[in-house]
């Protein structure tokens, strides 16, 4: 068994695709029309055959409640790896990305948390230099 | 206004104030990560309850900003402690 996909609930697939590719730098892998929405996935350009991130519509009423509660307490829905959290913080801030947690070193890791503009917080992390 | 002395009487609550002094405007997530890193084993729910006590005492300000909630330290309630037992001659105090 392997982990092939991870999904994230987004409020708007077009907006999500713009953010996850244009701002974060991921690459679109699949875009398949599926009824009202699309099967839409992105991958890291560093691992084009790696885990696909599914940008999944958050239409289920419980999804909105869940997302809102996590955002209120600053809890990220998932975590991406970067080589240098401080550098990525600078890069994304310059692009207008809002961080709810500036770089913090704790427990051997440096982390930061930002808003993906689609109703989620995302943590970036690297082993402490 | 809750009791400042009671709010300060708990080591986890004092640690919360230490962390908020280190950096203001923390989310609950960041605060919990910091406390875990310092060896505190309290649950997120327990931290929330401690924050309620600290907020009642005016030592922590829970600030809602859009969809986020940020936590800030406010040391002004500590002034009453200093005022009551401040150093120096106590002749002027009655």
Backbone of each chain as ProteinMPNN parsed JSONL, in Angstrom:
{"seq_chain_A": "XXXXXXXXXXXXXXXXXXXXXXXXXXXXXXXXXXXXXXXXXXXXXXXXXXXXXXXXXXXXXXXXXXXXXXXXXXXXXXXXXXXXXXXXXXXXXXXXXXXXXXXXXXXXXXXXXXXXXXXXXXXXXXXXX", "coords_chain_A": {"N_chain_A": [[0.839, -1.199, 0.0], [0.437, 2.281, -0.708], [0.667, 5.838, -0.209], [-1.215, 7.659, -2.267], [-2.816, 9.864, -2.874], [-3.744, 12.944, -1.353], [-6.333, 14.79, 0.093], [-7.73, 18.091, 0.011], [-10.067, 20.341, 1.264], [-11.496, 22.773, -0.679], [-12.88, 26.07, -1.208], [-13.333, 27.029, -3.71], [-12.583, 25.846, -6.791], [-11.205, 26.973, -9.019], [-9.937, 29.222, -7.939], [-8.389, 27.931, -6.078], [-6.699, 26.417, -7.718], [-5.249, 28.434, -8.948], [-3.918, 29.532, -6.717], [-2.483, 27.323, -5.636], [-0.852, 26.548, -7.742], [0.14, 28.956, -9.032], [1.038, 30.563, -6.851], [2.072, 28.885, -4.746], [3.541, 27.136, -6.299], [3.145, 24.541, -7.227], [2.379, 21.913, -9.642], [-0.146, 21.411, -12.088], [-1.753, 18.264, -12.272], [-3.919, 16.479, -12.864], [-7.012, 17.197, -14.442], [-10.139, 16.646, -14.541], [-13.336, 16.764, -15.828], [-16.186, 16.411, -13.786], [-19.223, 16.07, -13.317], [-20.684, 18.73, -11.56], [-18.336, 19.716, -10.608], [-14.707, 19.283, -10.729], [-12.282, 16.636, -11.047], [-9.494, 17.397, -9.63], [-6.119, 17.745, -9.443], [-2.903, 18.466, -7.99], [0.7, 18.377, -8.14], [3.969, 18.269, -6.622], [6.571, 19.955, -8.355], [9.011, 18.917, -7.838], [8.552, 16.286, -7.361], [7.064, 14.836, -9.572], [5.752, 12.418, -9.949], [4.918, 11.847, -7.503], [2.993, 12.041, -4.426], [-0.33, 13.054, -5.036], [-2.063, 16.07, -4.621], [-5.348, 16.533, -3.956], [-7.619, 18.9, -4.968], [-10.359, 19.46, -3.546], [-13.854, 20.081, -3.761], [-15.575, 21.882, -1.19], [-18.274, 21.216, -0.6], [-19.93, 19.784, 1.117], [-21.978, 20.342, 3.94], [-20.872, 19.969, 6.491], [-18.196, 20.272, 6.091], [-17.587, 22.975, 5.88], [-18.065, 23.923, 8.472], [-16.183, 22.463, 9.911], [-13.773, 23.385, 8.734], [-13.862, 26.095, 9.411], [-13.7, 26.032, 12.184], [-11.132, 24.987, 12.612], [-9.533, 26.983, 11.454], [-10.087, 29.171, 13.101], [-8.749, 28.485, 15.483], [-6.224, 28.421, 14.539], [-5.22, 26.099, 13.433], [-3.438, 24.061, 11.248], [-4.412, 22.333, 8.244], [-2.931, 20.605, 6.786], [0.529, 19.738, 6.009], [3.393, 20.981, 4.367], [6.642, 20.265, 3.037], [9.568, 22.239, 3.097], [12.78, 23.538, 2.035], [13.801, 25.686, 3.48], [12.338, 27.426, 5.895], [12.233, 30.124, 6.713], [13.059, 31.502, 4.415], [11.058, 30.768, 2.627], [8.887, 31.865, 3.918], [9.481, 34.595, 3.597], [9.372, 34.779, 0.803], [6.679, 34.067, 0.214], [5.253, 35.934, 1.724], [5.929, 38.268, 0.394], [4.453, 37.854, -1.854], [1.985, 38.396, -0.985], [0.764, 36.573, 0.684], [-0.947, 35.577, 3.616], [0.224, 35.033, 6.825], [-0.523, 33.151, 9.717], [1.059, 32.225, 11.626], [4.263, 33.123, 12.264], [7.648, 32.137, 11.318], [8.755, 29.577, 13.503], [10.792, 27.942, 15.805], [10.683, 24.848, 17.16], [10.928, 21.872, 19.042], [12.922, 20.706, 17.398], [12.141, 21.305, 14.852], [11.462, 23.776, 12.343], [8.713, 25.785, 11.793], [5.943, 27.307, 10.027], [2.807, 28.973, 9.497], [0.323, 29.439, 7.072], [-2.392, 31.098, 5.259], [-4.423, 29.595, 2.857], [-6.151, 30.876, 1.186], [-8.429, 29.565, 0.455], [-9.916, 28.765, 2.499], [-8.416, 27.311, 4.294], [-5.727, 26.611, 6.602], [-2.25, 26.174, 6.172], [0.627, 24.391, 7.037], [4.11, 24.968, 6.817], [7.208, 23.254, 6.927], [10.495, 22.485, 8.149], [13.427, 20.594, 8.997], [15.176, 21.741, 11.867], [17.733, 24.081, 11.329]], "CA_chain_A": [[0.0, 0.0, 0.0], [1.167, 3.536, -0.694], [-0.195, 7.022, -0.163], [-1.219, 8.208, -3.627], [-3.485, 11.166, -2.914], [-4.238, 13.58, -0.134], [-7.275, 15.796, -0.396], [-7.921, 19.293, 0.809], [-11.349, 20.937, 0.888], [-11.354, 24.168, -1.1], [-14.194, 26.688, -1.444], [-13.45, 27.396, -5.12], [-11.505, 25.096, -7.45], [-10.389, 27.847, -9.866], [-9.112, 30.027, -7.048], [-7.426, 27.006, -5.47], [-5.685, 26.067, -8.723], [-4.394, 29.62, -9.095], [-3.053, 29.675, -5.545], [-1.572, 26.186, -5.42], [0.155, 26.526, -8.809], [0.754, 30.263, -9.237], [1.704, 31.104, -5.669], [2.896, 27.876, -4.063], [4.489, 26.585, -7.267], [2.856, 23.166, -7.617], [2.035, 21.721, -11.05], [-1.408, 20.678, -12.277], [-1.519, 16.899, -12.744], [-5.151, 16.007, -13.499], [-8.201, 18.054, -14.393], [-11.138, 15.827, -15.232], [-14.699, 17.207, -15.497], [-16.916, 15.383, -13.038], [-20.445, 16.726, -12.861], [-20.617, 20.167, -11.294], [-16.949, 20.087, -10.297], [-13.667, 18.562, -11.462], [-11.252, 15.903, -10.322], [-8.426, 18.357, -9.857], [-4.989, 17.436, -8.562], [-1.606, 19.087, -8.254], [1.855, 17.672, -7.571], [5.173, 19.088, -6.506], [7.466, 19.779, -9.514], [10.161, 18.117, -7.393], [8.125, 14.885, -7.369], [5.891, 14.798, -10.464], [5.029, 11.146, -9.805], [4.694, 11.652, -6.07], [1.629, 12.17, -3.905], [-1.148, 14.106, -5.647], [-2.944, 16.806, -3.722], [-6.657, 16.702, -4.587], [-8.309, 20.139, -4.58], [-11.711, 18.904, -3.503], [-14.86, 21.076, -3.374], [-16.031, 21.716, 0.203], [-19.726, 21.417, -0.668], [-20.64, 19.156, 2.243], [-22.17, 21.369, 4.966], [-19.998, 19.763, 7.65], [-16.828, 20.677, 5.749], [-17.423, 24.402, 6.175], [-17.996, 24.043, 9.931], [-14.886, 21.894, 10.289], [-12.7, 24.289, 8.299], [-13.944, 27.344, 10.164], [-13.233, 25.774, 13.557], [-9.675, 24.842, 12.579], [-8.914, 28.285, 11.16], [-10.224, 30.007, 14.301], [-7.705, 28.145, 16.463], [-4.917, 28.469, 13.889], [-4.754, 24.728, 13.217], [-3.278, 23.755, 9.831], [-5.097, 21.119, 7.797], [-1.86, 19.695, 6.391], [1.866, 20.299, 6.131], [4.293, 20.778, 3.227], [8.053, 20.381, 3.371], [10.365, 23.218, 2.35], [14.166, 23.477, 2.523], [14.125, 26.797, 4.378], [11.05, 28.033, 6.257], [12.348, 31.588, 6.738], [13.122, 31.977, 3.031], [9.723, 30.565, 2.044], [8.046, 32.886, 4.568], [9.763, 35.869, 2.926], [8.898, 34.697, -0.578], [5.217, 34.062, 0.163], [4.769, 37.213, 2.248], [6.089, 39.243, -0.691], [3.381, 37.598, -2.826], [0.713, 38.769, -0.374], [0.192, 35.483, 1.475], [-1.1, 35.936, 5.025], [0.668, 34.017, 7.787], [-1.076, 33.231, 11.076], [2.189, 31.937, 12.516], [5.571, 33.395, 11.667], [8.555, 31.012, 11.576], [8.937, 29.229, 14.912], [11.578, 26.724, 15.979], [10.283, 24.104, 18.357], [11.011, 20.415, 18.903], [13.801, 20.284, 16.318], [11.583, 21.691, 13.558], [11.008, 25.147, 12.153], [7.425, 25.751, 11.103], [5.169, 28.537, 9.888], [1.452, 28.618, 9.064], [-0.284, 30.487, 6.231], [-3.772, 30.95, 4.788], [-4.38, 29.209, 1.438], [-7.208, 31.684, 0.553], [-9.553, 28.7, 0.096], [-10.554, 28.342, 3.744], [-7.552, 26.411, 5.076], [-4.377, 26.988, 6.99], [-1.248, 25.186, 5.767], [1.902, 24.536, 7.737], [5.334, 24.563, 6.131], [8.129, 22.789, 7.957], [11.827, 21.99, 7.788], [14.226, 20.292, 10.179], [15.861, 22.941, 12.341], [19.101, 24.176, 10.804]], "C_chain_A": [[0.876, 1.252, 0.0], [0.173, 4.691, -0.616], [-0.115, 7.694, -1.523], [-1.793, 9.608, -3.698], [-3.762, 11.653, -1.494], [-5.199, 14.645, -0.608], [-7.41, 16.941, 0.592], [-9.212, 19.93, 0.321], [-11.17, 22.407, 0.547], [-12.731, 24.757, -1.439], [-14.418, 27.031, -2.914], [-12.275, 26.751, -5.862], [-10.621, 25.972, -8.329], [-9.41, 28.657, -9.028], [-8.011, 29.153, -6.448], [-6.311, 26.669, -6.454], [-4.711, 27.227, -8.913], [-3.415, 29.723, -7.936], [-2.021, 28.55, -5.46], [-0.519, 26.068, -6.532], [0.893, 27.861, -8.873], [1.547, 30.779, -8.053], [2.618, 30.061, -5.026], [3.895, 27.217, -5.013], [4.288, 25.118, -7.602], [2.442, 23.123, -9.097], [0.708, 20.97, -11.147], [-1.126, 19.302, -12.843], [-2.749, 16.374, -13.483], [-6.252, 17.047, -13.352], [-9.266, 17.362, -15.224], [-12.535, 16.299, -14.838], [-15.494, 16.07, -14.852], [-18.166, 16.032, -12.468], [-20.212, 18.212, -12.684], [-19.165, 20.626, -11.107], [-15.975, 19.261, -11.127], [-12.85, 17.708, -10.512], [-9.962, 16.657, -10.628], [-7.285, 18.065, -8.892], [-3.744, 18.207, -8.982], [-0.518, 18.228, -7.611], [2.996, 18.677, -7.404], [6.018, 18.878, -7.748], [8.708, 18.969, -9.135], [9.846, 16.625, -7.412], [6.884, 14.737, -8.237], [5.097, 13.493, -10.38], [4.75, 10.832, -8.333], [3.232, 11.809, -5.697], [0.909, 13.321, -4.613], [-2.025, 14.758, -4.59], [-4.251, 17.08, -4.464], [-7.297, 17.981, -4.062], [-9.805, 19.852, -4.668], [-12.732, 19.95, -3.055], [-15.389, 20.808, -1.953], [-17.546, 21.874, 0.307], [-20.477, 20.811, 0.509], [-20.765, 20.17, 3.382], [-21.213, 21.2, 6.164], [-18.586, 20.258, 7.372], [-16.587, 22.135, 6.134], [-17.26, 24.624, 7.679], [-16.628, 23.59, 10.432], [-13.757, 22.868, 9.959], [-12.67, 25.553, 9.145], [-13.366, 27.159, 11.568], [-11.715, 25.651, 13.603], [-9.001, 26.193, 12.386], [-8.957, 29.188, 12.393], [-9.085, 29.751, 15.288], [-6.317, 28.074, 15.83], [-4.346, 27.106, 13.543], [-4.638, 24.42, 11.724], [-3.924, 22.415, 9.477], [-4.079, 20.109, 7.275], [-0.534, 20.438, 6.407], [2.678, 19.973, 4.881], [5.733, 20.971, 3.683], [8.732, 21.414, 2.492], [11.796, 23.129, 2.855], [14.455, 24.52, 3.587], [12.833, 27.574, 4.676], [11.126, 29.56, 6.211], [12.336, 32.163, 5.32], [11.748, 31.864, 2.366], [8.737, 31.569, 2.634], [8.229, 34.236, 3.866], [9.169, 35.88, 1.518], [7.372, 34.82, -0.644], [4.629, 35.372, 0.687], [4.839, 38.283, 1.163], [4.998, 39.07, -1.748], [2.002, 37.882, -2.227], [0.052, 37.677, 0.449], [0.17, 35.887, 2.95], [-0.677, 34.761, 5.904], [-0.02, 34.22, 9.132], [-0.027, 32.819, 12.099], [3.479, 32.191, 11.756], [6.508, 32.241, 12.006], [8.852, 30.834, 13.059], [9.737, 27.936, 14.98], [11.192, 26.061, 17.281], [10.402, 22.608, 18.072], [11.852, 19.96, 17.73], [13.304, 20.639, 14.925], [11.366, 23.202, 13.532], [9.737, 25.085, 11.33], [6.875, 27.161, 10.946], [3.816, 28.119, 9.321], [0.869, 29.772, 8.252], [-1.685, 30.102, 5.793], [-3.738, 30.647, 3.287], [-5.439, 29.935, 0.593], [-8.449, 30.873, 0.171], [-10.198, 28.115, 1.347], [-9.712, 27.424, 4.604], [-6.279, 27.111, 5.518], [-3.441, 25.839, 6.649], [0.029, 25.46, 6.543], [3.036, 24.171, 6.79], [6.353, 24.24, 7.207], [9.444, 22.339, 7.358], [12.532, 21.599, 9.077], [15.034, 21.527, 10.557], [17.307, 22.942, 11.877], [20.108, 24.114, 11.948]], "O_chain_A": [[1.931, 1.278, 0.634], [-1.01, 4.532, -0.92], [0.926, 8.237, -1.894], [-1.328, 10.442, -4.475], [-3.981, 10.865, -0.574], [-4.932, 15.333, -1.593], [-7.236, 16.794, 1.802], [-9.436, 20.05, -0.883], [-10.74, 23.196, 1.389], [-13.627, 24.046, -1.896], [-15.548, 27.294, -3.327], [-11.116, 27.068, -5.595], [-9.412, 25.752, -8.391], [-8.227, 28.767, -9.349], [-6.86, 29.574, -6.324], [-5.135, 26.635, -6.09], [-3.502, 27.025, -9.025], [-2.226, 29.97, -8.139], [-0.835, 28.798, -5.24], [0.574, 25.552, -6.3], [2.12, 27.902, -8.78], [2.613, 31.37, -8.228], [3.798, 30.323, -4.789], [4.969, 26.788, -4.589], [5.168, 24.502, -8.203], [2.191, 24.157, -9.716], [0.46, 20.024, -10.4], [-0.349, 19.169, -13.788], [-2.634, 15.879, -14.605], [-6.409, 17.682, -12.31], [-9.293, 17.477, -16.449], [-12.895, 16.25, -13.662], [-15.471, 14.929, -15.315], [-18.192, 16.481, -11.322], [-19.623, 18.872, -13.54], [-18.815, 21.768, -11.408], [-16.363, 18.62, -12.104], [-12.735, 18.013, -9.324], [-9.414, 16.57, -11.727], [-7.458, 18.129, -7.675], [-3.558, 18.55, -10.15], [-0.769, 17.465, -6.678], [2.981, 19.772, -7.967], [6.183, 17.736, -8.178], [9.375, 18.403, -10.002], [10.753, 15.795, -7.472], [5.783, 14.538, -7.724], [3.909, 13.464, -10.702], [4.398, 9.709, -7.974], [2.346, 11.721, -6.547], [1.457, 14.413, -4.77], [-2.649, 14.08, -3.773], [-4.26, 17.775, -5.48], [-7.497, 18.131, -2.857], [-10.423, 19.987, -5.724], [-12.499, 20.64, -2.063], [-15.618, 19.661, -1.57], [-18.045, 22.575, 1.188], [-21.557, 21.286, 0.86], [-19.773, 20.795, 3.758], [-20.799, 22.187, 6.772], [-17.858, 20.622, 8.295], [-15.524, 22.487, 6.647], [-16.42, 25.414, 8.109], [-16.004, 24.248, 11.265], [-12.895, 23.143, 10.794], [-11.606, 26.025, 9.546], [-12.639, 28.015, 12.072], [-11.079, 26.152, 14.531], [-8.024, 26.514, 13.064], [-7.988, 29.884, 12.694], [-8.527, 30.688, 15.859], [-5.346, 27.713, 16.495], [-3.135, 26.96, 13.376], [-5.632, 24.506, 11.003], [-3.977, 21.495, 10.294], [-4.322, 18.902, 7.31], [-0.472, 21.613, 6.769], [2.661, 18.843, 4.393], [6.007, 21.743, 4.602], [8.5, 21.46, 1.284], [12.021, 22.693, 3.984], [15.255, 24.284, 4.493], [12.31, 28.284, 3.817], [10.202, 30.216, 5.731], [11.69, 33.177, 5.056], [11.33, 32.759, 1.632], [7.855, 32.066, 1.933], [7.255, 34.932, 3.579], [8.549, 36.857, 1.097], [6.838, 35.579, -1.453], [3.63, 35.863, 0.162], [3.93, 39.101, 1.026], [4.657, 40.019, -2.454], [0.978, 37.645, -2.868], [-1.095, 37.829, 0.871], [1.13, 36.459, 3.467], [-1.162, 33.641, 5.743], [-0.091, 35.344, 9.629], [-0.202, 33.036, 13.298], [3.752, 31.557, 10.736], [6.2, 31.442, 12.89], [9.157, 31.79, 13.772], [9.413, 26.958, 14.307], [11.351, 26.629, 18.361], [10.025, 22.138, 16.999], [11.547, 18.937, 17.115], [13.955, 20.322, 13.929], [11.118, 23.824, 14.565], [9.685, 24.417, 10.297], [7.289, 28.086, 11.645], [3.688, 27.044, 8.735], [0.909, 30.928, 8.676], [-2.112, 28.955, 5.931], [-3.091, 31.368, 2.528], [-5.598, 29.633, -0.59], [-9.409, 31.422, -0.37], [-10.922, 27.121, 1.287], [-10.223, 26.817, 5.545], [-5.821, 28.068, 4.895], [-3.792, 24.671, 6.816], [0.455, 26.606, 6.687], [2.946, 23.192, 6.049], [6.37, 24.865, 8.267], [9.505, 21.877, 6.219], [12.28, 22.186, 10.129], [15.514, 22.263, 9.694], [18.018, 21.946, 12.009], [21.314, 24.178, 11.713]]}, "seq_chain_B": "XXXXXXXXXXXXXXXXXXXXXXXXXXXXXXXXXXXXXXXXXXXXXXXXXXXXXXXXXXXXXXXXXXXXXXXXXXXXXXXXXXXXXXXXXXXXXX", "coords_chain_B": {"N_chain_B": [[-14.008, 41.154, 36.613], [-11.536, 38.701, 36.907], [-9.547, 36.984, 39.446], [-6.296, 38.057, 39.772], [-4.223, 36.97, 41.246], [-4.979, 34.316, 41.616], [-4.988, 33.544, 38.967], [-2.285, 33.582, 38.408], [-1.331, 31.532, 39.895], [-0.849, 29.058, 38.864], [1.401, 26.811, 37.319], [1.314, 26.145, 34.55], [-0.235, 28.193, 33.517], [1.426, 30.345, 34.049], [3.491, 29.688, 32.344], [2.206, 29.996, 29.899], [1.937, 32.778, 29.845], [4.647, 33.433, 29.711], [5.304, 32.468, 27.142], [3.673, 34.07, 25.545], [4.799, 36.464, 26.07], [7.188, 36.171, 24.798], [6.437, 36.16, 22.106], [3.915, 38.077, 20.73], [0.445, 37.954, 19.636], [-0.242, 35.271, 19.04], [-1.644, 32.258, 17.655], [-3.927, 29.794, 18.977], [-2.988, 27.337, 18.209], [-0.215, 27.788, 17.746], [0.587, 28.495, 20.346], [0.041, 26.111, 21.749], [1.848, 24.398, 20.48], [4.265, 25.537, 21.241], [4.156, 25.19, 24.041], [4.083, 22.406, 24.21], [6.582, 21.886, 23.208], [8.063, 22.762, 25.329], [7.693, 20.848, 27.139], [5.25, 20.643, 28.406], [2.27, 18.85, 29.003], [-0.361, 19.336, 28.644], [-3.703, 19.148, 27.313], [-5.207, 20.558, 24.307], [-7.682, 21.496, 24.961], [-7.463, 21.871, 27.711], [-5.572, 23.909, 27.745], [-7.089, 25.907, 26.578], [-8.937, 26.315, 28.622], [-7.266, 27.305, 30.621], [-6.555, 29.663, 29.355], [-8.976, 30.999, 29.43], [-9.2, 31.605, 32.14], [-6.988, 33.292, 32.435], [-7.732, 35.305, 30.703], [-10.029, 36.261, 31.968], [-8.811, 37.43, 34.142], [-7.628, 39.501, 32.944], [-5.101, 39.272, 31.946], [-4.521, 38.073, 29.577], [-5.346, 38.892, 26.306], [-7.861, 38.036, 24.166], [-8.113, 38.144, 20.885], [-10.139, 38.675, 18.164], [-9.655, 38.506, 14.747], [-10.828, 38.972, 11.778], [-11.183, 35.836, 10.388], [-9.568, 34.606, 12.127], [-8.242, 33.932, 15.448], [-6.322, 35.625, 17.757], [-3.855, 35.667, 20.367], [-2.834, 37.765, 22.99], [-0.499, 39.117, 25.36], [-1.229, 40.951, 28.299], [0.104, 42.961, 30.563], [-0.835, 44.811, 32.325], [-2.656, 44.333, 34.539], [-0.875, 43.447, 36.476], [0.164, 45.598, 37.679], [-1.187, 46.383, 39.959], [-0.169, 44.687, 41.873], [2.477, 45.447, 42.127], [2.074, 48.092, 42.884], [0.966, 47.754, 45.382], [2.928, 46.59, 46.966], [5.235, 48.066, 46.563], [8.709, 48.917, 46.319], [10.806, 50.782, 48.659], [10.515, 53.546, 51.019], [7.777, 53.242, 53.243], [6.331, 55.201, 54.335], [4.554, 56.984, 53.184], [2.488, 55.44, 52.572], [-0.687, 54.271, 53.475]], "CA_chain_B": [[-12.567, 40.862, 36.489], [-11.125, 37.568, 37.733], [-8.483, 37.187, 40.418], [-4.957, 37.99, 39.164], [-3.384, 36.06, 42.056], [-5.39, 32.947, 41.283], [-4.552, 33.289, 37.591], [-0.829, 33.385, 38.395], [-0.962, 30.468, 40.839], [-0.693, 27.778, 38.173], [2.619, 26.848, 36.495], [1.014, 26.151, 33.105], [-0.697, 29.543, 33.161], [2.605, 31.223, 34.017], [4.217, 29.353, 31.104], [1.463, 30.629, 28.795], [2.322, 34.198, 29.837], [6.034, 33.481, 29.22], [5.313, 32.27, 25.685], [3.055, 35.238, 24.896], [5.761, 37.564, 26.172], [8.2, 35.898, 23.769], [5.872, 36.67, 20.853], [2.489, 38.377, 20.818], [-0.355, 37.626, 18.457], [-0.172, 33.84, 18.711], [-2.856, 31.451, 17.584], [-3.951, 28.708, 19.961], [-2.117, 26.289, 17.658], [1.191, 28.114, 18.021], [0.801, 28.428, 21.794], [0.075, 24.695, 22.139], [3.107, 23.838, 19.966], [5.342, 26.048, 22.094], [4.081, 24.557, 25.364], [4.482, 21.006, 24.031], [8.037, 21.919, 23.052], [8.668, 23.011, 26.637], [7.448, 19.676, 27.983], [3.915, 20.623, 29.011], [1.497, 17.781, 28.363], [-1.789, 19.693, 28.68], [-4.455, 19.065, 26.059], [-5.616, 21.851, 23.759], [-8.861, 21.907, 25.73], [-6.981, 22.369, 29.008], [-4.937, 25.209, 27.48], [-8.197, 26.846, 26.365], [-9.504, 26.653, 29.937], [-6.296, 28.199, 31.27], [-6.661, 30.968, 28.684], [-10.197, 31.651, 29.911], [-8.879, 32.158, 33.469], [-6.054, 34.414, 32.217], [-8.508, 36.363, 30.06], [-10.882, 36.828, 33.034], [-7.965, 38.252, 35.003], [-7.137, 40.608, 32.128], [-3.68, 39.074, 31.623], [-4.449, 37.683, 28.17], [-6.402, 39.455, 25.471], [-8.228, 37.135, 23.075], [-8.467, 39.12, 19.855], [-10.62, 38.091, 16.909], [-9.278, 39.334, 13.597], [-11.363, 38.233, 10.641], [-11.524, 34.447, 10.699], [-8.566, 34.082, 13.056], [-8.216, 34.43, 16.821], [-4.946, 35.777, 18.223], [-3.701, 35.838, 21.813], [-1.808, 38.743, 23.375], [-0.244, 39.331, 26.78], [-1.447, 42.304, 28.831], [0.66, 42.903, 31.925], [-1.307, 45.932, 33.157], [-3.216, 43.934, 35.839], [0.188, 43.174, 37.441], [0.535, 46.855, 38.315], [-1.765, 46.437, 41.307], [0.718, 43.95, 42.789], [3.632, 46.317, 42.344], [1.611, 49.268, 43.627], [0.648, 47.41, 46.768], [4.134, 46.266, 47.737], [6.37, 48.627, 45.859], [9.887, 49.103, 47.161], [11.016, 52.14, 49.148], [9.907, 53.854, 52.306], [6.338, 53.061, 53.153], [5.717, 56.239, 55.154], [3.441, 57.659, 52.52], [1.39, 54.489, 52.386], [-1.522, 54.022, 54.654]], "C_chain_B": [[-12.189, 39.731, 37.439], [-9.922, 37.92, 38.599], [-7.107, 37.001, 39.769], [-4.081, 36.975, 39.917], [-3.708, 34.604, 41.742], [-4.893, 32.586, 39.878], [-3.062, 32.962, 37.533], [-0.391, 32.158, 39.193], [-0.678, 29.131, 40.17], [0.514, 27.826, 37.235], [2.345, 26.85, 34.989], [0.564, 27.547, 32.674], [0.47, 30.518, 33.134], [3.412, 30.966, 32.746], [3.529, 29.966, 29.887], [1.858, 32.101, 28.691], [3.748, 34.361, 29.319], [6.06, 33.405, 27.699], [4.723, 33.483, 24.964], [3.943, 36.469, 25.034], [6.817, 37.419, 25.079], [7.724, 36.394, 22.403], [4.373, 36.874, 21.018], [1.758, 37.897, 19.577], [-0.281, 36.173, 18.047], [-1.563, 33.244, 18.541], [-2.785, 30.4, 18.693], [-3.024, 27.578, 19.51], [-0.652, 26.548, 17.982], [1.489, 27.978, 19.515], [0.924, 26.97, 22.256], [1.381, 24.045, 21.681], [4.272, 24.265, 20.849], [5.348, 25.335, 23.447], [4.496, 23.092, 25.286], [5.999, 20.916, 23.921], [8.766, 22.148, 24.366], [8.348, 21.885, 27.617], [6.105, 19.67, 28.693], [3.04, 19.624, 28.254], [-0.001, 18.091, 28.331], [-2.434, 19.527, 27.307], [-4.801, 20.472, 25.586], [-6.798, 22.405, 24.557], [-8.442, 22.502, 27.079], [-6.336, 23.744, 28.835], [-6.025, 26.275, 27.287], [-8.805, 27.278, 27.695], [-8.562, 27.573, 30.712], [-6.383, 29.602, 30.668], [-7.892, 31.732, 29.151], [-9.943, 32.303, 31.271], [-7.992, 33.397, 33.315], [-6.779, 35.608, 31.584], [-9.419, 37.061, 31.083], [-10.085, 37.785, 33.919], [-7.369, 39.43, 34.233], [-5.691, 40.451, 31.683], [-3.469, 38.643, 30.174], [-5.629, 38.308, 27.444], [-6.632, 38.5, 24.303], [-8.849, 38.003, 21.985], [-8.905, 38.408, 18.581], [-10.287, 39.047, 15.767], [-9.691, 38.569, 12.354], [-11.73, 36.818, 11.079], [-10.576, 33.839, 11.728], [-8.782, 34.638, 14.453], [-6.762, 34.463, 17.278], [-4.927, 36.093, 19.716], [-2.568, 36.816, 22.092], [-1.69, 38.81, 24.89], [-0.605, 40.776, 27.136], [-0.995, 42.294, 30.29], [0.078, 43.989, 32.837], [-1.968, 45.486, 34.474], [-2.143, 43.651, 36.899], [0.569, 44.44, 38.208], [0.002, 46.934, 39.743], [-0.883, 45.72, 42.322], [1.907, 44.837, 43.153], [3.224, 47.521, 43.204], [1.447, 48.955, 45.104], [1.904, 47.208, 47.611], [5.369, 46.915, 47.135], [7.488, 48.972, 46.852], [9.969, 50.553, 47.649], [10.309, 52.372, 50.472], [8.395, 53.777, 52.202], [5.598, 54.117, 53.958], [4.494, 56.859, 54.499], [2.242, 56.732, 52.322], [0.568, 54.356, 53.653], [-2.398, 52.822, 54.402]], "O_chain_B": [[-12.484, 39.792, 38.633], [-9.358, 39.01, 38.496], [-6.79, 35.918, 39.276], [-3.31, 36.228, 39.314], [-2.812, 33.77, 41.618], [-4.439, 31.468, 39.636], [-2.63, 32.159, 36.707], [0.782, 31.785, 39.17], [-0.304, 28.17, 40.843], [0.648, 28.761, 36.446], [3.073, 27.494, 34.233], [0.934, 28.024, 31.601], [0.507, 31.419, 32.297], [3.951, 31.894, 32.144], [4.196, 30.406, 28.95], [2.086, 32.614, 27.596], [4.04, 35.301, 28.581], [6.754, 34.183, 27.044], [5.208, 33.878, 23.904], [3.861, 37.399, 24.232], [7.279, 38.407, 24.509], [8.497, 36.971, 21.637], [3.65, 35.954, 21.4], [2.375, 37.487, 18.595], [-0.259, 35.858, 16.857], [-2.523, 33.661, 19.187], [-1.725, 30.153, 19.268], [-2.361, 26.944, 20.33], [0.064, 25.653, 18.432], [2.515, 27.418, 19.902], [1.8, 26.637, 23.054], [1.958, 23.233, 22.405], [5.153, 23.466, 21.166], [6.4, 24.928, 23.94], [5.176, 22.587, 26.179], [6.623, 20.003, 24.461], [9.932, 21.783, 24.512], [8.699, 21.966, 28.794], [5.842, 18.781, 29.504], [3.068, 19.562, 27.025], [-0.813, 17.217, 28.029], [-1.796, 19.737, 26.276], [-4.709, 21.442, 26.338], [-6.901, 23.608, 24.795], [-8.997, 23.505, 27.526], [-6.523, 24.634, 29.664], [-5.897, 27.4, 27.771], [-9.147, 28.445, 27.883], [-9.006, 28.508, 31.379], [-6.295, 30.6, 31.382], [-7.867, 32.958, 29.258], [-10.407, 33.413, 31.529], [-8.21, 34.415, 33.971], [-6.482, 36.763, 31.889], [-9.562, 38.284, 31.07], [-10.598, 38.803, 34.382], [-6.677, 40.265, 34.817], [-5.111, 41.373, 31.111], [-2.388, 38.82, 29.612], [-6.765, 38.256, 27.914], [-5.71, 38.195, 23.547], [-9.954, 38.524, 22.136], [-8.145, 37.638, 17.993], [-10.599, 40.237, 15.82], [-9.007, 37.64, 11.924], [-12.495, 36.63, 12.025], [-10.757, 32.697, 12.149], [-9.417, 35.678, 14.63], [-6.055, 33.459, 17.199], [-5.853, 36.7, 20.253], [-1.486, 36.715, 21.514], [-2.663, 38.587, 25.61], [-0.324, 41.702, 26.375], [-1.642, 41.688, 31.144], [0.46, 44.077, 34.004], [-1.851, 46.21, 35.462], [-2.452, 43.616, 38.09], [1.214, 44.37, 39.254], [0.658, 47.483, 40.628], [-0.849, 46.096, 43.494], [2.286, 44.959, 44.318], [3.938, 47.912, 44.127], [1.749, 49.781, 45.966], [1.96, 47.583, 48.782], [6.455, 46.34, 47.202], [7.255, 49.267, 48.025], [9.291, 51.435, 47.122], [9.597, 51.503, 50.976], [7.805, 54.192, 51.204], [4.407, 53.978, 54.24], [3.524, 57.214, 55.169], [1.147, 57.164, 51.962], [1.102, 54.334, 54.762], [-3.183, 52.437, 55.269]]}, "name": "protein", "num_of_chains": 2, "seq": "XXXXXXXXXXXXXXXXXXXXXXXXXXXXXXXXXXXXXXXXXXXXXXXXXXXXXXXXXXXXXXXXXXXXXXXXXXXXXXXXXXXXXXXXXXXXXXXXXXXXXXXXXXXXXXXXXXXXXXXXXXXXXXXXXXXXXXXXXXXXXXXXXXXXXXXXXXXXXXXXXXXXXXXXXXXXXXXXXXXXXXXXXXXXXXXXXXXXXXXXXXXXXXXXXXXXXXXXXXXXXXX"}
